[in-house]
């Protein structure tokens, strides 16, 4: 990992720890809502899943979803959200470095 990449990752880690995530809204992304409305449930991979908003929305609509991110703090938040919504077996989030 380059120094730039390490600095970027550390910045994301700090922002997730401090809950300073202006990109993370409560509602699922609009493009995910459109996808859910237009396609039957299937399988999805969310690369850079962050807190898992898109993963959770898809899983609640019947999709089988895997989310990956390289920020451990984001994955912890996504896994917690998945547990709270009882999405085990439909939505999995994992850390990839």
Buried (B, 14 or more C-beta within 10 A) or exposed (E): EEEEEEEBBEEBBEBBEEEEBEEBEEEBEEEBBEBBEEEEBEEBEBEEBBBBBBBBBBBBBEBBBBBBBBBBBBBBBBBEBBEEBEBEEBBBBEBEE
